[in-house]
Amino acid sequence: MNFLSKGLGFFLLAFLLASCFFDETSSGSPSGTDTVFEKDRVPGMVRVFSSGKSTILGTNEPTAKVDERPQMRVDFTYDYAISRHEVICSDFNEVMKDVSGLQLECAQDSMPASNVTFFDVALYANAMSKKMGLDSAYVFSSAEFDAGKHCMNLNDFSFRPDVAGFRLPTEAEWVFAAEQVWDPERGWNFLNSDYAIHKVCTSAENTQYFCDMAGNVLEWVNDGRALYNDSAVTNFVGGVVNSNTAAGVVKGGSFRKAPNEMFLYKRGDDYPIVYSTRADYVGFRLAYGAIPNATFFSENGDASLTPIKVLVNDAEIMNLTESYKAKLAFRNDESGNLVYVSFSAKGANIVEIPDTMEVYHPEISPNGQRVAFCTSAEGKSGHSSIYVRDLDDFNHNLVKLDVPGGAAIPRWRVKPNGDTVIVYVTSPYNNDGDQFLQESTWEVPFADRKFGTPTKLFDGAYHGGVSDDNRLAVSGSSRLRAREETFNETSIVAIDDIWYNREQACNVSLSKDGTKRTLFLDFGGSVGRSFVGTDYKVHEELLIADSAGNLIQAVPTLAGFRFDHSEWAGGILKNSASNLVVVSLTNINEAHEYIALVDLKDNSVHPLVQGGDLWHPCLWVRQENASHPKPVVDKDSAGAYFEYDASNPLIFSSVELAMHMKSFWKYCDKVEAVAFGSSMTLDAVIETTTESFFLMNMGVSLSDVHLAEYLLKNYFLPYAPNLKVVIVELTPGLLFRYYEENTGWLINHSPGLMYDMNHLSKETKEEIADFSLDQEYPKDLFSQQYLPNTFLLPPAGWLAPNISVNVSEMHADMQNVQSSLDAIKSIKRMADSCGLALVAAITPRNPAYRETEAYDVFGPSWDVAHELIQAVADMGILIFDEYKDGLHDYTDVMAANEYHVSYLGAMQFTERLDSLLKTLPVKK
């Protein structure tokens, strides 16, 4: 029977669901047996008795993709129901005609509903829940559609696992069901499908309970892509899916795959499937049933029981902060990790950075590009250290302050001479004993990702802040303590005082705008009650004192919540007094459920993000002021080098190029050498290990010399003043590409690159660079192939030499080849005119290509390849050849496949390249 087929009236089905829908109290197999499946009371669905049972996700196969290993056990404490087969076209169209108007074109009604985005499926599932009188498992604020009525995004999207409505099955649910019937050879596959989709339940894999688990079409599952870990996980629901998550998980293989290419552990296709992707070989089946105590993972495989959600959109954050850019950093106490949210005109992006050390009291730097934090919290005794890292999820640049004793609660400031320093204390412990004045307050310069020499400011651990003139310092926990400097007739006198009638106070923060106002929380003390005029409980009022410690303002919390972790907002502020404060809001269970913005102008409280336990928020905003006026560039396009486009056939390349452009603007004043090329260069050059020069790897998958010429001419020569060396990949087969095939597409589909064509100049460079640094790019588009936080590949050996072209049709005199050689000549002219050294690099390929007619996977023939390499050498360009026609020493473990090196090969390639660069005569 087709799933929810039209032959069954919705009234009858609603009656069945109302009377005997999934019994939330039942668990385990019926009558205490070991039965795994039985027909569900909802026609077309199968009841799965998973409670008390387990399944295995992933594999320990070392050659598997990085996000498909290691094996991870998933335990279930609940049962669920799942479709017998994929949702069919007729059922999908019947429901969606009243939802979005989307109507799929299918050869037959019983074909799987394919060519649908993840968000199309979410709308369908919600519509099914609504028809059945059930709550929706997916929530969102608004939907975005393309011209064909496909849903490309659901803004503020989130999944509610505790809801029993219709939804996609989780990866664990899908695998648990599929492993009982898995038989790829009997499903529709490459060998028997005539490379076409088939009606559901027509393959030899048709069983009593399930059809088409292996083959026919790949199937969306509910999970966001996240790495596994080697521990057992209960009720696993994968990574968090939201509007900014890019790559999803699909299961089962399709008619395009051979049986020996289908594995239960597989999570994707040849390339990741993004949520806005739709393809004729990707469909879905539904599940229903609440998931109690669901376990989410972060992208890097850390468990987080509660996903973090942003509650405000770009227009709201602009209205609240008067800022076109804002960043929020905080501690996720469930994981112990640093989390930051970047707000921009493109929306909000959440990044959680896993750490082995504890992260407390994060403080964003004045320019918004770095964050300092310590390893112990206010009020705790014991040792604490301070670290600084880039506020960037790809290249962390973690630096530790190496000082004897402790260092805690960092606070940035910019001195009158322009130096950026961090003020810190030797201990965050309570200040109401004699130990307080035995500790001390220090400042240390920070520049070029390095700490300078610390200087002691004074005795006493004043971790609530120090004024710019050092004449006022405050601390809390458990007293509101102040150090005030006054002048007598002959000298400056420092007085250590305890404000607020010596009553208990904590979470003290000194304003950063020069007004010397002190923000703090109390415990319903008599001074606070007298000022407010009513009784209140612990942390129910946010209190503000003037420079002498006198109360001047109080803000009540939201009903049902208490304040905690109060801090003044910082960053680039207006010349007038700042009135923005950021706080945690604790619920009745004392969990820090929200981070909120408090506006002291009207005492309003605005929740910004929601999670399980969110600590120590820090808000950085960039407001317009005399030194930083409203930007002259278009904030919607400037620096935005990537945007989602489901039709983009080069989405990998687009993301990589955008990330490189962000790195370029971040380090353009320092870069001394640049490597251009395809993924072969991207995976072979480790830019952080070179000693000869500060090297930047601009390799982009599938790219060619035309992109190298464009970037060198328009970015590196005008805006990288210390550039000395240019490295260009020389891959003969890629010289057969026209400009329009790759480079033209990448440029024309990048808002930032197109904007730069008409607006980039020395006058706008700083603003464009500034905007680019706020962009966050979806690394999960390629997380299944690269090692975490790198562009490096795991070892998989020199795979069989594949040839993707007809080498007999490739000749050196072809127009596209001559155009590519002209691009190399142009690069040579530019390098010579600027006094730059130029190297053409050839990365290793499988030595077995020597036994074929092709130079490598892209061709051409060996004779034509040698002719082209010689043509480049004849231009006077130094050739760095590590392929050597296959006669190289890159072993099997140094290879990732037939034409890419693994990270071990990259180490050798980079070391040898670096040795060559040290010998080059370059300009001083």
N, C-alpha and C positions, 0 to 999 in steps of 0.2 A: 504493500500500500504506500502510495506517495505520502511524504511528510505533510501533514495537515492538508490533505488534498481537498479539492473542491467538492468531492462527493460527500464529505462529512460537513454538515451544517455547523456554523459557528455557534448557534444556540445550543446544540447538543454538546459540542466540545466544551463550551463555557460551563454547562451543567456538570459535565464530568470533572472539570477542573475544580469547580467550586465545591464538589462533594468529596473528591478523592485525589486532589492534587498532591504533590510531593509531601509526605508526612515528615515534618521537621523533627519529630521525636524519634523516628525509627532509625536504626542503624544496623549494619551488618546484613548477612544473608537471611532470606526468609526461613523460618522454622529452624534456625540454627544450623543450616546446611552450609556446604562450601560453594553453593551456587554463585556464579559471578554475574550472570545476566538473566533477565527475563523480559518479556514484552511489557512495556510501560502502559499505563492506562491512557496515556495520550497517544493516539494512533500515530504510527511512524516513528515513535521514540522507543528506546531500549533503556530499561532500568539497570543501572550498574551498581552492584553491591560492593563498594570499594572500602567501606569503613573497616578499619582494623587491618587493611592490606597496604601494600607498597608497590611502587613501580620504580624503574631506573630511567633517568634522563641522562643523555650524554654518553660518552665513550672514553675509554682510556687509550684508544688507538692514538699513538703519538703523531701520526700524519693528519689527523682530523683537524678541522678548523678550530681556531682558538676558542670560539664561543660554543663549541660542541664537546668540550672536555674540561674537567675530568668527569667521570661518572658521578652522579649525585642521586641518592635515594630520596624519594618523596613518599611520605606516609600520609594516609588519608584517615580522617576521623568522621567522614560523612559519606553518604551515597549521593548519586546524581543520575540524571537521565540525559541521553545523547541521541541524536538522530541516527536512524539505521543507515541512511545514505545522505549524500549531499542534497541540500535544498535545490529543488528543480526550478526550471525557468518559469513555468506557468504559475507556480505558487508565489514565486518572488514578484513577478509582474502584477499579479492580482492584488497583492498587499501594497506594493510601492506606487501604484497609480494614484493613490490618495495620500501618499506621504511626500514624495518629491516629484512625482510624475515620471520617474525613471522607468523605462520599458526596454528590457534586453531583447536583442535580436537573436533568436535561437532557432536552429534548424528544426527541432522538435520540442514539444512541451516538456518531455521527460529528460531533456538534457540538463546537466548540472547548471545552476545559475552561476556563470563565470563572468569574467571581465567586470568585476565589481571591486571597489575600493574597500578597505577596512571600515571606513566611515559609512559607506552604503550599507554594509552588513549591520553596523550598530543601529542605524535607523530602522532597518528591517526588524531586528530583534526587539527593539523598543515598541515598534508597531504591533508585533505579535503579543507582547506583554499587555499592551493596552487593550487589544481585542479580547484577551482572556481575563481582563479585570485585575491584572497584576501590576505591581510597582515596576518601574523601569530599572534595569541594571546599569544603564549608561545615562549619565547626566551631562549637560553642556549648556552653554548660554546662547549660542547661535551657530548656524551652519553656513558653509560656503560651497557653492556648486560651480561646475564648469558649464560650458554651453550645452553639453549633452545631458545635463541634469544629474551627473555623478557628483556625489559629495566628496569634496577634496579636503575638507577640514571641519572639525567640530570644535569651536572655540571653548576654552575652559573645560575640556573633556575630562571625565574621570569615570572609573569603574567602581561600582559598589558591590563588593563580593558578598555582603550580608543579605542582599536582596535575592529573592527566589524567582525573579523574572527570567525570561529567555535571554540568552547570551551566547557567545562563542564558548566552546569548551576550552579549558586551560590546556596548556601543553601536556601537563601530567595526566589530566583526565583523558585526553586524546590518546596518549601512548598506552595508558592502562587498558583502554578498550581495544586498541589496535593490536597490541601484542598477543592477544588471545587468538587472533585470526590472521595474522600477518603472513602474506604469501605473494610477494611481488611478481613471481613468474605467472601467476594465474590472473593478475589484474591487467588492465589495459596499459600497455607499456610500448616502448619504442619498437619492439620486435613484432607486435601483433596488432597495433592500433591503426596502421596506415597513417600514422602521425596526425591523428584527428581525435577529437573528443567524442565520447560515446554516451548513449543513454545510460542512466544509472541502473545498477543491478543487472547488467547484461554481460559482465565478464565472468570468467570461470571462478573468480574469487567470491562470487555471491554466496553468502552463508546464511544460516538461519537467522542470525542476529544482525550482521553488518555486511554492507557492500562497499566496495571501492575504497577501502582504507589504504590500499597500496595501488597507486596508479590512477588513471583517468584524469583527475585534476588535483593539483596541490590544494591544500585547505588552510584557510586562515584559522589561527587559534587566538585565544584572548590575550596571551602574554605579550608584554613589551620585551624587547630583546635585552637580556642581562646575562652576564657570565655565570656559570655554575661555580659551586665550590665543592669540596670533597666531604662535606658533612651531610648528615640526614636532615631533611627539612620537612616540616609538617604543613600540609594544606598549602602547597606552593602555588602561587598565582603569577610568578614571573616578575618582570620589571614593570614599573609604573608606565602606563600609557597616558600621555596627555597631548595637548596640541603641538608641543615642541618635540615630541618623540618622532624619530624618523623611521627606523627599520623595525619591521614586525617579524613574527615567527610564522612560518608555513610548514605544513607537515604532509607526508604521504607520497611524494613523488607524483609524476604526471605521465601522460601518454608520450611525452618527449624523452623520457628517461628509460634506459635499459634496466632490467631487473637487478643486475649486479651494481647498479648505481643508486638503488633505493635502500635506505637504512632507517630504522626507527629513530635513531639519534639525530638524523639530519633535521636542520631547522630552517633551511632556505633553499634558494635556487642557485644557479651559477653566480648570480649577484643578489644581494639582499633585496627583498621586496619591501618597498616603503609604503607607508599607510595610504598615500594617495595613488599608489600604483594600481592599475587594473590590467589584467592579461587574460587571454582566452583559456589559459591553462591553470587559473587560480579561481577556486570556488570556496564553498564553506558548508559545514553542517552546524546545527545549533545544539545547545545543551540548556538545561535548566536545573535549578537547585541552589540554595544558598550555600556559601562556603564559610564556615565558622572560623574565626581566628586566623584569617588568611595571612600568609607570609609573602610579602613583596620583597624583591631584591633591588638594590641599586644597580646601575649599569655594570659596576665592577664586581658584583656578586656578593655584596654585603646585605644581610637580612635587615629589613625594616618593616615592622608590623604595620606602620601607618604611612601611607604616601603623603608627601608634602604637596599642597595645592596653593597656587596663587589665586587670591580672591578679588584682585582689582585688575582692570585692563589698562592699556596705555593711556587712554584719555583720563581715567580716574587718577592714575599716579601723577600725571601732569597737573591735574587740578589740585591734588593734595600737596604736592611738593613745589609747585611753580618751577618745575624742572623738566627739561626735555630728556634728561638722563638721570637715572638713579640706580644705586646698587645696595642690596641688602645682604649682609653676611651674618651667620649665626651658627650655633652648635646644635646639631641634631643629637639630643641626649640618648635616643634609642640606639644610635650607632656609634656615638662618640666622634662623629666626623664633622668637618667644616662644610657648610652649605652656603652657596651664595645665589642670589637671584639678580639677574641683570634686567632692568626695565628699559625699554626703548620704544620708539615709534612702531617697531615691528612686533611688539608684545613682550612678554616676560619669558626668560629662560632660566631653568633651575639646574644647578650643577652641584652634585655632592662629591666631595673629594675624599676618598678613603685614606686613612692614616693609621700608622701603627702607634703613634703617640696620641695622647689626649689633646683635645683642642678646646680651650676656654678663652673667653673675652676677646674675640676677634675684633680688630680695629682696622678699617680700610684706610689706606694712605691718602694724603691730600689730593693726589692726582687721580685717585680711583683705580690704580693699576695693580696695587699690591695689598696684601693683608698681613698684619702681624697678629700673633696669638701667643698664649702661654699654655703651660701644661698643668696648671692648678687653678682652682677657682677661689674667688674672694671668700675669706673666712676660714680657709683650710691651712693647716700647718704642713710642714714638709717642703721638699725641694720643688722648685718650678723653674722651667727654662722658657726662653722666648725664641720664636722662629718667625721668619718672614718668607712668604712665598708669593709668586705672581698670582693674581686673581684670574687664573686661566686654567682650564681643566686639561690642557694638552701638554704644557711645558711648565712644570710647577716651580722650578728653580728654588728649592727649599734651602734656606740659609739659617743657621743657628747662631745666636749670640753666645759666643764662647767667653764666659766670665766666671771667675771663682765665686762660689756661693750661689744664691738664687737670683732669678730675674722673673718678674711677674707683672701682669696687667699692663701691657704696652699701650701708649697713647702717642700718636703722631702729632707733630707740629712743625711749622716752618718758621725759622728764625728770621729776624730782620735782614740779615745778610743773604738770605735765600737758601741757606742750608736746611735740608730736611733731617729732622732728628726724631728719635723715639724716647719718650720719657717712660721710665719704668721704676719699679721698687724691688727691693731685695726679698720681700716676703709679702704675700697677700693675707697674712693671718690677721686675726682680730686686733683692734687698736686700743682696747680698753685696759691694757696692762702695761707694765714697765718695759716689756719687750719691744713695744712699738718704736720708741725713740732709740733703741739699739739697732734697729733696721735703718735703711736710708733710701733716698730718692735720687735717681741718676738720669742722665740723658746720654744718648749715643748717636752719632751721625750715621745715616744710611744713604749710600749712593752707589750707583753701578752694581746693584745687587750685592753689596758688601757692607758690613758693619765697620765703623771707624773705632776710635778709642773712646771708651766711656768716660764721662766726667761726673763727679759727685756734685749734686745740687745742695743737699742739706740732709741732716739727720731726720729720721721719721719716714715711715712708708706711706706717703700721701698718694695712694693709688686712685683717688677720685678725680685727679687732674691738677695741673699746675698752670697758672695764668702765664700769658706770654712774657710778662715782666718779672715773673718769679716771685711776686709780692703776695700772692695768695695761693695756697695749696690746701686741698681738702681730702678727707678719706671717710669711709663709712665702715660698718661692721666691726663693732656693734655700737659705736658712738659716732656722732657727727663731729669730726675733729678737724680743726683748721690751723694752719700756720699763716700768720699775718705779719707782714713787715711794715714797720712804721719808722718815721724819722724822729730822732730827738735832736738836740742842739748840735751834737757832734758826730753822730753815726746812725746807721740803720739798726733797728732793734727788731728781732724776730720773736714773736710771741706764739707759743703753742697753746691753743685754746680749745675747749669743748663747748660747742654750740648746742642749741635746742634743749636747754635746761638739763643737759647730761642724760636725756632719755634715749632709748634705743633707736638706732637709725641704720639703714643699710642702702646698698645700690646707689651710692653717691656719685654724682657726675657734675663736673664744673663746665659751664658753658664755654663754647669755642669762639664766641663772637666778640669777646672783649668786655661784656657786661658784668662778668664775674658773678653771675647767678649760679646757685647751687641747687641741683635737682636731687631729691632723695625720697625714700619711702620710710614709713615708721610703723609702729605696732599699736596704733590707736592711742598714742600718748596724750597726756593732758594738754600740752601746748598745741598740738594739732587739733584736738577736739575743740579747744577754746577758739582757735582761729576759724575753723570751719563752721562752728556753731551747732554741731550735732555730734552724736556718738558715731563712731565707725570702727570696723574691725581691722585686723592686720592687713596692711598693704591695700586698703580700699581707697586711699587718697594719695595722689601724686602731689608732693609738696615742693615748692620753690622758695628759696631764701635769697636775699640780696647779698651784697658783698660783705655785710657785717653780720650775717647769720639770721636776720630777721625775716619771718615769713611774709611773702608778698602775694602768693597765689597758691591755690589748691585745685586739683582736678579729680572729680570722682570717677571711679571705674565703671565699667558696664555691669549691669545687673547680672548676678550669678558668677562674676569673675573677680579676681584680684590682680593687682599689678605685680610685676617682678622685673628685675634686670633693666631698670630704666637708664637710658642714655640719651644725651643730646645728639641730634643729627649733626654730621660734619660734612666736609667737602669744600666746594667752592660756593660760598654763600653770598647773599646780598650784603651791601654795606650796612644795612640796618640790622637791628637785633634779630637773632634767629628765634623762631617760635616752634620749631619742630622737634619732637621728642619721640623716640622709639622705645617700646616696652614689650615684654612678654605678658600674656594674659593667662592666668592659671584658672582652671575650672574647679568644680566642687571636689574632684578627686585629686587636686593639687598637681595635675599635669599641666605643663605649659602648652596649651592647645593652640594658641594664636600668637602671632607677632602683630602688633598694632602700631599705628602712627597716632600720636597725640598732637593736636594743634592748639597751642596755648592761646591763640588769638580768640578762640571761641570755646575752649575746653572740650572740643569734640574728640572722640576716639574712633579710629577707623581700622578694623582688622585688615591686614595685608596678606598674610599667608596663614595656612592652617596645617597642623601636623599632629604627631603624637606627643612630643615633648621637645619644644624648641626653646633654646636658652641663648642668653647673651647676644641679643641683636645689636647690630651696628648698621646705621643707615648713612650712606654717602649720597649727596645730591650735588648736581652742578646747576646752580642758578645763574641767571644773567646778572652781571655786575660790571663795574667800570673796567676791570681788567679782563673780563670774559664776557663780552657783549653777545647778544643773540647771534648765532652763527650765520654766516653769509651763504652757507651751502644748504642744499636740500637734505634735511635729516632723514628723509625716507629712502634716499638713493645713495648719498655719500657714504662710502665705506662699506656698503651692503653688497659684498661681492658674490653672494649666493642667495637665491630664493627658490622655494620649492616649485617644481614644474613637472607634473606627472609624465608629460610627453618628452622630457629631456632624456635622450638616449645616452648622454654622457654625464649622468648625475654624479658618478664617482669622481670624474675629472673635475666637475664643477665645485664639489665640496673641497677637494684637495687644493685646487687653485685658490679658492676663497681663503682657506686656512693659511696658505703661503702668503697671500697678500696681507693678511693681518700680521703675520710675522715680519714681513718686509717693513711695514710702517712702524712696527715696534722697534726694529733694530736697524733701520736704514742708515742711521748715522754711524753705525759700528761695522756693518758688513764690509768685509775686505775681499771675499771670494764668493762666487755664486756658481752653482751647478744647475744647468737646465737639462731637461730630458723627459723621457717617459717614465712609466713605473719601474723600468729597469734601473734608472738612475735614482728614482725616489727610494727604492728598496736597497740600494747598494751604497749610498753615501750617508754616513752617520755624522751629521754636522757638528754634534757636540764633542766629538773626539779628536778633531783636527788641532794640531799645534801650530802649524805654519801661519794660518790666517783665521779670522773670524768668518766661517763659511756658512752660507745659507743654501739649503737644498730646495730648489724650486721645481723638482721633478713632478710631473702630473701624468697620471695614467693615460695612455694612448696618445699623448701629445707628440709634437714634432718640432722641427727647427723653426717653423713659422712663429710658434708661441715664444720661443727663445728670442727671436729677433724682436718681436713686439714688446716683450717685457724689458729687454735690455734697452731699447730705444726710448720707451716712454716712462720707465720707472727707475731703473738702476743707474743709467748714466746721468739723468737730471737730479736724482734725489738720494743717491748713495755716494757721498763725497769721498769716502775712503776706499772705494772699490779699486782692486788691483788685478784680480784674476777672474777670467770668465772660462767656465768649463761647459762645453756643449756635447751632449750625447751624440755619438755617431752610430746610428743603426741604419744600415743600407736600405732595409725594407721600408722603413718609415719615411725615406726620402721620396717614396712614390705617392705620398699623400698631397692633395691639394690643400691650400689654405682654408677653403670653405669646409672641408671635411671635419676638421677638429677645431683648429684655432678660431676660425670665424664663428663657429657655433658657440664656443665657450665665451667669447667676447660679447657676442650679440645677446646672449642669455644671462649675462651678469649685469645687474643694475649698476653696481659700483663701477665696473670697467666702462660701461657706456656713459655713465655720468662723468667720469674722469676725462673722457675724450674732449668734452667741451668746457670743463670747469676746473680741471686740475692745473694749478699754477703755483708759483712760489708763495702767492698771497693766500691761496686756499689750502695749501698742503697741510698745514697744522690742523685745521678743522677736519679735513677728510681723514687724516691719520687718526685723529682723536675718535672720530665716529667708528672707524674700522676696528679699533681696539675694544669697542663695546659689543661687537658682533660675536655670537656664539654659533658654532657650526655643528651639524649632526654627525659626529664621528661614528655613531652606530650604523650609519650607512655602509661602513666598511669594517665594522668591528669584528666581523666573523673571519676576516683574513689577516688583519694586522695584529701584532702583539699589542697589549694595552698601552695606550699613551705613546705609541710610536708609529712609524710607517715601516716597521721591520716585520719580516715574515718568519714563521717557525720552519725548522728543517723538515723537508719531506722527500729529499732526494732529487736527482736528475730524472724527472719523469720522461717517458718515451717521447722522442722527438716528433712533435706534431707540426704539420705544415698547413697553414690556413689559406694559401694562395696558389695560383697556377704560375709557377716560376717561368714557364716557357713564354708567357705573355709580358714579362717584365724586362725592359730594355733601358739602357742608360741614357739613350737620346730622347726618351719620352718627355713631353712638355712638363708634366708634374715633377719629374726628377730635376729638370733644368731649373724650374722655379724654386725647388728646395735648395739646389746648389747656389742659386742667386741669393737666397736668404743667408746661407753660410758666408758667402762673399760679403754681404752687407754687414754681418756680425764682425767679420775680419776687418773691414774698413773702420767700423766704429771703434773696435778695440785698438787699432793702430793709431787712430786720431787722438785717442785719450791716453795712450801710453799703457794700455792694459795687456797683460799676458793672456794668450788664448790657447786652450787645450781642447782637443776633440777626444772624448773618452768612449771606449767600447767595453761594455760589461761582459762577464762570462755567460756562455750558454752551454747547453748539454754537449759534451764532446761527441756524442753519437751523431750529431748532425753531419759530421765528416763522412758518414756512410750514406748520406742522403744527397739529393740534388740541390737542396736549399741551404743557404747560409744560416737561416734560423726559421722560426715560425712564420715570420713576415716575408721570407724570401730575401733577395732574389736568388738566382743561381750563384754559385761560387765565383764564376768568372765575372759576372756583372758586379757582384759585391766588391771584389778586389779592384775593379775598375773605378768604382765610386769612392772607395777609401783612398785610392791613389790620387783621385781628383782633388780630394780635400787636402791631402798632404802636399800636393803641388801648389796649393794656395799659400804655403808657408805656415801651415798650422801644425803644431806638435800633436802627434797621435799617441794617446795613452791606451794601449790595447791589452786588456786582460782576457780577451777571448782567445786570441792567437790561433785562430782557425781550429779551435778545439784542443790545442796542445797546451793546456793550462794545468795548474795544480789545485784547482778548486774541487775539493772532494765532495762526495755525495752528501755529507751532513752540511756542507756549505751551500746547498741548493734547496730552493723551495719548490721549484718545478723546472720545466725544461728550459726556461729563459729568464728566471729570476733567482737571485741568490737569497739564501736565508740570512738571518742576522749574523751567523758565524761567517758566511761569505762576505757580508757587508763589512765586518770588522777587518778582514784581510784586505778587501778592496780599498777601504778608506785609509788604512795604514799605508798602503803603497801609493795611493794618490797623494797623501800628505807628504810622503817622502819626496815625490816628484815636485810638489809645489814649493818645497823648501829650496829647491835648486833653481827656481825660475828667477830671472832678472826682472824685477818689478820696480815701478816708480816709488819713490819715498813719500 
